[in-house]
Amino acid sequence: MNCIESGHGNPMTGIDTGFFFALREGDPRAIQIFQEARLAISVLTLFELRRIALRRGFEWEEFKEPLTRLGVIAEISPEVADRAAFASYSAGLPAVDALIIASLQVVGCDKIYSRDPHFAKYRSKDVEIILLNGPSAAV
């Protein structure tokens, strides 16, 4: 699926929790993607960001500005749950990672950027998983 919002010629780019940490650390690739792409995240990424901020003592304000730049926040639906179950089973993905990937696919992302090595296990003709350098943001 490659859903393109009306009025825009490019599919959306999905970003995961680790992307925000790459951005926070000044990763040039993350900055370029953030500035140029139409971005989407999963609602589960919001959960992970908030949880990490609370656990590590980060100010939530650090994430608020980048979050305002998002085009779509993908929710969890029965379709997402079904796709995620298949992805989790077939690729051996943790449930939350599978839900994030599936939710981003359903809203039309053709690329997903992450630091999570679990994401690299997922293979699909509909979406490209791209790992950024750096440590994963352990939730």
Summary of the structure (lengths in Angstrom):
residues: 139
radius of gyration: 14.0
end to end distance: 28.9
largest distance: 40.2
contacts: 434
relative contact order: 0.23
helix: 50%
strand: 15%
